[in-house]
Amino acid sequence: MPNMIDTPGASASTPPCREGGTWAPPAGAVRLTTLGTDVLPHAERLIAWIPAEELVSLADGPDAARILNARRGYLPDSAQNHRLALMLRERPKDFGASGAPILLGADHIALHPHRPDQRVTLELHGVECINGFQRLVTLNHGFCELQPGHLSRTRLRVEIVTGTTRELIRRHHYDDHLYLNFAHPQDYLSQCPHLARIRGQFEKAGTHFDCRRGIAVGPHSRGHEITDVFRALACCAPGQSPELVHAVSTDTGLGMVWSDLTGPRYSRLINADVNAWSVERATTAYDTARQVLARLDTTKTTGHDHLIRYAPDLIVWAACGTLPLDGLHLDGRTAPHWDALINGDAFRNSVMAAARGLITAYKAARPRQTGEQRPYKGEADRLDVWQEIVNRVRWLRER
């Protein structure tokens, strides 16, 4: 059968009507019915919004991947598929609007307008699924498991290609990932209303603050690195457990916190109480403490002194415990004199005292035997080690 898209009303595409005004497609053809206004045909390409209930049968049965020539079968253990299933249950309209279009290939497409209504049926021959098979199976499972009518308002964007366009699209689809900039946990931060509010406060003060990747800091402002902002706020969070500061001390841990804007860790760091001055104070304390540690960390650092190099945020967190952290977010007359507290010698002395105290506790918690080579690099950044050390120097976080 030739590769083509028949136009509505073309005599070659419309089979004889049966009694009652209906028609039957040839054996092996797939029919998808939608509103005619939701169909946009092009040469060798057709784009349409299709009701979900029209698509569920495409991925029916264990042989669906083979029949549709999909690149892979359904992946039941995929975290992405679990999220898709949850979206289908909780936000069925979003399921149809998210992601790339369902991409189908076909040997031949014919359009059959309905009369007198405005619907049209797409008759597809030689169908394959180039992209979107996981969503089609998720849709099929949801149709079988959810209440009748749950998918009635779900419509999916479907793109159908034929001819040489089909071959080109299929070939490029296998390499598309090489040209995609995949989402990063930091990209979720643009959805945070608290960070947007803080950005506005900084802008009024003429200071750059933007949580998005790829935003250049202009030469007119110092700016704030968002990674340092979160680590600084963690170091300045009240409490006697280093769990929160440990969670954001690595890029992996920070990404996990950023991936859940409603999670308890994120909410402890960024919430309605946090303002631009909170960020300014915390980052200033964090930067000052790190500068002190940088001078203490030398090439002559040996043994348990490696705590300075491999767990600097633990020391900063302990030193920040000497500050009036309950007033970090206060403004006006009730706020402590943060500039004087952070820039004075007392705070720098607290950083050095915290370093000495934690190193001493580290030696007591994990003593080195004679001739033993301790793996400080793989040990000093572990939460259980941090907790052992902190339990021996509670006086460092009495506030």
C-alpha positions as CSV (number, residue, x, y, z in Angstrom):
1,M,0.0,0.0,0.0
2,P,1.5,3.4,-0.9
3,N,2.8,5.8,1.8
4,M,0.3,8.7,1.9
5,I,-2.1,10.7,3.9
6,D,-5.6,10.8,2.3
7,T,-7.4,14.1,2.7
8,P,-10.9,14.2,4.2
9,G,-13.5,13.4,1.6
10,A,-11.1,11.7,-0.8
11,S,-13.0,8.9,-2.6
12,A,-10.0,6.6,-2.5
13,S,-9.9,6.6,1.3
14,T,-13.6,6.2,2.1
15,P,-14.8,2.6,2.0
16,P,-18.4,1.8,1.2
17,C,-20.8,2.5,4.1
18,R,-22.6,-0.3,5.8
19,E,-26.2,-0.3,6.7
20,G,-26.7,2.3,9.5
21,G,-24.1,4.7,8.3
22,T,-21.0,3.0,9.7
23,W,-18.0,1.5,8.0
24,A,-15.4,-1.2,8.8
25,P,-11.7,-0.8,8.3
26,P,-9.7,-3.5,6.5
27,A,-8.3,-6.3,8.7
28,G,-5.3,-5.2,10.7
29,A,-6.1,-1.5,10.6
30,V,-6.2,0.7,13.7
31,R,-9.0,3.3,14.1
32,L,-8.7,6.4,16.3
33,T,-11.6,8.8,16.5
34,T,-11.4,12.4,17.6
35,L,-12.7,15.9,16.8
36,G,-11.9,17.1,13.3
37,T,-10.7,20.4,14.8
38,D,-8.0,18.4,16.7
39,V,-6.4,17.0,13.6
40,L,-3.7,18.8,11.7
41,P,-2.5,16.9,8.6
42,H,0.7,17.6,6.8
43,A,2.6,15.8,4.0
44,E,3.8,12.5,5.6
45,R,2.9,13.7,9.0
46,L,-0.3,14.1,11.0
47,I,-0.7,15.7,14.5
48,A,-3.8,15.1,16.5
49,W,-5.2,15.2,20.1
50,I,-6.7,11.8,20.7
51,P,-8.9,10.8,23.7
52,A,-7.1,8.4,26.0
53,E,-9.8,5.7,25.7
54,E,-9.1,5.5,21.9
55,L,-5.5,4.7,22.6
56,V,-5.7,2.1,25.3
57,S,-6.1,-0.9,23.0
58,L,-2.8,-0.1,21.2
59,A,-0.7,-1.5,24.0
60,D,-3.0,-4.3,25.0
61,G,-1.6,-7.8,25.6
62,P,1.9,-9.2,26.3
63,D,2.9,-9.0,22.7
64,A,2.2,-5.3,22.3
65,A,5.9,-4.3,22.1
66,R,6.6,-6.8,19.3
67,I,3.4,-5.9,17.4
68,L,4.2,-2.2,17.6
69,N,7.9,-2.7,16.9
70,A,8.7,-0.7,20.1
71,R,12.3,-0.2,21.1
72,R,11.7,-2.0,24.4
73,G,9.0,-3.7,26.3
74,Y,7.2,-2.2,29.3
75,L,9.5,-1.6,32.3
76,P,7.5,-2.4,35.5
77,D,10.4,-1.4,37.8
78,S,10.9,2.0,36.2
79,A,10.6,4.9,38.7
80,Q,9.4,7.1,35.8
81,N,6.7,4.7,35.0
82,H,5.6,4.6,38.6
83,R,5.4,8.4,38.5
84,L,3.4,8.3,35.3
85,A,0.9,5.8,36.9
86,L,0.5,8.1,39.9
87,M,-0.1,11.1,37.6
88,L,-2.7,9.1,35.7
89,R,-4.5,8.3,38.9
90,E,-4.3,11.8,40.5
91,R,-4.0,14.2,37.6
92,P,-5.4,12.5,34.4
93,K,-5.5,15.7,32.4
94,D,-1.8,16.4,33.2
95,F,-0.9,12.9,31.9
96,G,-2.1,13.8,28.4
97,A,-0.3,17.1,28.4
98,S,3.1,16.0,29.8
99,G,6.1,14.9,27.9
100,A,6.7,14.5,24.2
101,P,3.9,13.4,21.8
102,I,3.2,9.8,21.4
103,L,5.1,9.1,18.1
104,L,3.6,6.5,15.8
105,G,4.7,5.4,12.4
106,A,2.3,4.0,9.8
107,D,2.5,2.6,6.2
108,H,-0.7,4.5,5.4
109,I,-3.1,6.9,7.0
110,A,-6.7,7.6,5.8
111,L,-9.0,10.2,7.3
112,H,-12.8,9.5,7.4
113,P,-15.0,12.4,8.4
114,H,-18.2,11.7,10.3
115,R,-21.4,13.2,9.2
116,P,-23.3,15.1,10.5
117,D,-21.0,15.6,13.6
118,Q,-17.5,17.1,13.5
119,R,-15.6,13.9,14.4
120,V,-13.1,12.2,12.2
121,T,-11.6,8.7,12.3
122,L,-8.0,8.1,11.5
123,E,-7.5,4.7,9.8
124,L,-3.9,3.5,10.3
125,H,-2.2,0.6,8.5
126,G,1.1,-0.9,9.5
127,V,1.3,0.9,12.8
128,E,4.5,1.0,14.9
129,C,5.3,2.9,18.1
130,I,8.5,4.9,17.7
131,N,8.2,6.7,21.1
132,G,5.7,6.6,24.0
133,F,5.2,2.9,24.4
134,Q,5.7,3.2,28.2
135,R,2.9,5.7,28.4
136,L,0.6,3.6,26.2
137,V,1.1,0.6,28.5
138,T,0.6,2.8,31.6
139,L,-2.6,4.1,30.0
140,N,-3.8,0.6,29.3
141,H,-3.2,-0.5,32.8
142,G,-5.0,2.5,34.2
143,F,-7.9,1.9,31.9
144,C,-8.3,-1.6,33.4
145,E,-7.7,-0.7,37.0
146,L,-9.3,2.8,37.5
147,Q,-13.0,3.7,37.8
148,P,-15.0,3.9,34.5
149,G,-14.9,7.4,33.2
150,H,-11.6,8.3,34.9
151,L,-9.9,8.9,31.6
152,S,-12.8,10.6,29.9
153,R,-11.1,14.0,30.0
154,T,-7.6,12.8,29.2
155,R,-6.4,13.6,25.7
156,L,-2.9,12.8,24.4
157,R,-1.0,14.5,21.6
158,V,-0.2,12.0,19.0
159,E,2.1,12.4,16.0
160,I,1.9,10.0,13.1
161,V,4.5,9.9,10.4
162,T,4.7,8.0,7.1
163,G,7.0,7.6,4.1
164,T,10.6,8.9,4.2
165,T,9.7,11.1,7.2
166,R,8.9,8.0,9.1
167,E,12.4,6.5,8.3
168,L,14.1,9.8,9.2
169,I,12.2,10.2,12.5
170,R,12.8,6.6,13.6
171,R,16.6,6.9,12.9
172,H,16.9,10.1,14.8
173,H,14.8,9.0,17.7
174,Y,17.5,6.4,18.7
175,D,20.1,9.2,19.0
176,D,17.9,12.0,20.4
177,H,19.2,11.5,23.9
178,L,22.6,12.7,22.7
179,Y,21.2,16.2,22.0
180,L,18.9,16.6,25.0
181,N,19.7,18.7,28.1
182,F,18.1,16.5,30.8
183,A,16.5,18.1,33.8
184,H,18.6,18.5,36.9
185,P,17.3,18.7,40.5
186,Q,18.3,22.4,40.6
187,D,15.8,23.1,37.8
188,Y,12.9,22.4,40.3
189,L,14.0,25.4,42.4
190,S,12.4,27.8,39.8
191,Q,9.0,26.6,41.1
192,C,9.7,27.6,44.7
193,P,7.6,30.6,45.7
194,H,9.9,31.4,48.7
195,L,13.0,31.6,46.5
196,A,11.1,33.8,44.0
197,R,10.2,36.1,46.9
198,I,13.8,36.2,48.2
199,R,15.0,36.9,44.6
200,G,12.7,40.0,44.5
201,Q,14.0,41.2,47.9
202,F,17.6,41.0,46.6
203,E,16.7,42.7,43.3
204,K,15.3,45.7,45.2
205,A,18.6,45.9,47.1
206,G,20.6,45.7,43.8
207,T,22.1,42.3,44.5
208,H,22.0,39.3,42.1
209,F,20.2,36.2,43.3
210,D,18.9,33.5,41.0
211,C,18.6,29.8,41.6
212,R,18.4,28.7,38.0
213,R,21.2,27.0,36.1
214,G,22.9,28.9,33.3
215,I,22.2,32.4,34.7
216,A,25.4,34.5,34.5
217,V,26.2,36.8,37.4
218,G,26.9,40.3,36.1
219,P,30.0,42.3,37.0
220,H,27.9,44.8,38.9
221,S,26.9,42.4,41.7
222,R,28.5,39.8,43.9
223,G,25.7,37.4,43.7
224,H,25.1,34.2,45.7
225,E,25.8,30.6,44.6
226,I,22.7,28.6,45.3
227,T,24.7,25.6,46.5
228,D,26.4,27.8,49.1
229,V,23.0,29.3,50.1
230,F,21.5,25.9,51.0
231,R,24.7,24.7,52.8
232,A,24.9,27.9,54.7
233,L,21.3,27.8,55.8
234,A,21.8,24.2,56.9
235,C,24.8,25.2,59.0
236,C,22.8,27.9,60.6
237,A,19.7,25.8,61.3
238,P,19.1,25.3,65.0
239,G,19.4,21.8,66.4
240,Q,22.0,19.4,67.8
241,S,22.0,16.8,65.0
242,P,24.3,17.3,62.0
243,E,21.9,15.2,59.8
244,L,20.6,18.2,57.8
245,V,23.9,19.7,57.1
246,H,25.3,16.3,56.1
247,A,22.4,15.8,53.7
248,V,23.3,18.9,51.7
249,S,27.1,18.6,52.0
250,T,27.4,16.7,48.8
251,D,26.1,17.4,45.3
252,T,24.1,14.1,45.4
253,G,22.5,14.9,48.7
254,L,21.7,18.4,47.7
255,G,20.1,17.1,44.5
256,M,17.8,14.8,46.6
257,V,16.7,17.8,48.8
258,W,16.1,19.9,45.7
259,S,14.0,17.2,44.1
260,D,11.3,17.4,46.8
261,L,10.2,21.0,47.4
262,T,7.6,19.9,49.9
263,G,9.9,17.5,51.8
264,P,10.8,18.1,55.5
265,R,14.5,18.8,54.7
266,Y,13.7,21.4,52.0
267,S,11.1,23.0,54.2
268,R,13.5,23.4,57.1
269,L,15.9,25.3,54.9
270,I,13.5,27.3,52.7
271,N,10.2,28.5,54.1
272,A,8.1,31.6,54.7
273,D,10.4,32.8,57.5
274,V,13.5,33.0,55.3
275,N,14.2,36.3,53.7
276,A,17.1,38.0,51.8
277,W,18.8,39.1,55.0
278,S,18.6,35.5,56.3
279,V,20.5,34.3,53.3
280,E,23.0,37.2,53.5
281,R,23.7,36.5,57.2
282,A,24.0,32.7,56.7
283,T,26.2,32.9,53.6
284,T,28.5,35.5,55.3
285,A,29.0,33.2,58.3
286,Y,29.5,30.2,56.0
287,D,32.1,32.0,53.8
288,T,33.9,33.5,56.8
289,A,34.2,30.1,58.5
290,R,35.3,28.4,55.3
291,Q,38.1,31.0,54.9
292,V,39.3,30.2,58.4
293,L,39.4,26.5,57.7
294,A,41.2,27.1,54.4
295,R,44.0,28.7,56.3
296,L,44.1,25.7,58.7
297,D,44.1,23.1,55.9
298,T,47.6,22.8,54.6
299,T,49.7,20.3,52.8
300,K,51.1,19.3,56.2
301,T,47.6,18.1,57.4
302,T,48.0,14.6,58.7
303,G,45.9,11.9,60.5
304,H,42.6,13.0,62.0
305,D,43.3,16.6,61.0
306,H,41.9,15.5,57.6
307,L,38.5,16.3,59.1
308,I,39.2,19.9,58.1
309,R,39.5,18.8,54.4
310,Y,36.9,16.1,54.2
311,A,34.2,17.4,56.5
312,P,34.5,21.2,56.6
313,D,30.7,21.7,56.8
314,L,30.6,19.8,60.0
315,I,33.1,22.2,61.5
316,V,31.2,25.2,60.1
317,W,27.9,23.9,61.5
318,A,29.5,23.4,65.0
319,A,30.9,27.0,64.9
320,C,27.7,28.5,63.7
321,G,26.1,27.0,66.8
322,T,27.7,29.8,68.8
323,L,25.6,32.4,67.0
324,P,22.1,33.4,68.0
325,L,20.5,31.2,65.3
326,D,16.9,31.7,66.6
327,G,17.2,35.3,65.4
328,L,18.6,34.5,62.0
329,H,15.4,35.6,60.2
330,L,14.5,38.6,62.4
331,D,14.7,42.1,61.1
332,G,14.7,45.5,62.7
333,R,15.4,46.3,66.3
334,T,14.8,42.7,67.5
335,A,17.5,41.3,65.3
336,P,21.0,40.6,66.7
337,H,23.9,42.6,65.3
338,W,24.9,40.0,62.8
339,D,27.6,41.9,61.0
340,A,29.5,42.5,64.3
341,L,29.0,38.9,65.4
342,I,30.2,37.3,62.2
343,N,33.0,39.7,61.3
344,G,34.4,39.9,64.8
345,D,37.4,37.9,66.1
346,A,35.1,35.9,68.4
347,F,33.4,34.0,65.6
348,R,36.7,33.2,63.9
349,N,38.0,31.9,67.2
350,S,34.9,29.8,67.5
351,V,35.7,28.2,64.1
352,M,39.2,27.3,65.2
353,A,37.9,26.0,68.6
354,A,35.3,23.9,66.8
355,A,38.0,22.5,64.5
356,R,40.2,21.6,67.5
357,G,37.3,20.1,69.5
358,L,35.9,18.0,66.6
359,I,39.4,16.7,65.6
360,T,40.0,15.7,69.3
361,A,36.6,13.9,69.4
362,Y,37.4,12.2,66.0
363,K,40.6,10.8,67.5
364,A,38.7,9.5,70.5
365,A,35.9,8.1,68.5
366,R,38.0,6.5,65.8
367,P,41.5,6.0,67.2
368,R,44.3,4.9,64.9
369,Q,46.3,1.9,65.8
370,T,50.0,1.8,65.5
371,G,51.0,1.3,61.8
372,E,47.4,1.6,60.6
373,Q,46.5,3.6,57.5
374,R,43.1,5.0,58.1
375,P,40.9,5.8,55.1
376,Y,40.1,9.4,56.2
377,K,38.8,10.4,52.7
378,G,36.2,7.7,52.7
379,E,35.4,7.9,56.4
380,A,35.4,11.5,57.6
381,D,32.4,12.5,55.4
382,R,30.1,9.7,56.7
383,L,27.0,10.6,58.8
384,D,27.6,7.9,61.4
385,V,31.1,9.2,62.0
386,W,29.8,12.8,62.3
387,Q,27.3,11.7,64.8
388,E,29.9,9.8,66.9
389,I,32.1,12.9,66.9
390,V,29.2,15.3,67.8
391,N,28.0,13.1,70.6
392,R,31.4,13.7,72.3
393,V,31.3,17.5,71.9
394,R,27.8,18.5,72.6
395,W,29.0,21.8,74.1
396,L,29.7,23.0,70.6
397,R,25.9,23.1,69.7
398,E,24.3,24.0,73.1
399,R,22.0,26.6,71.5
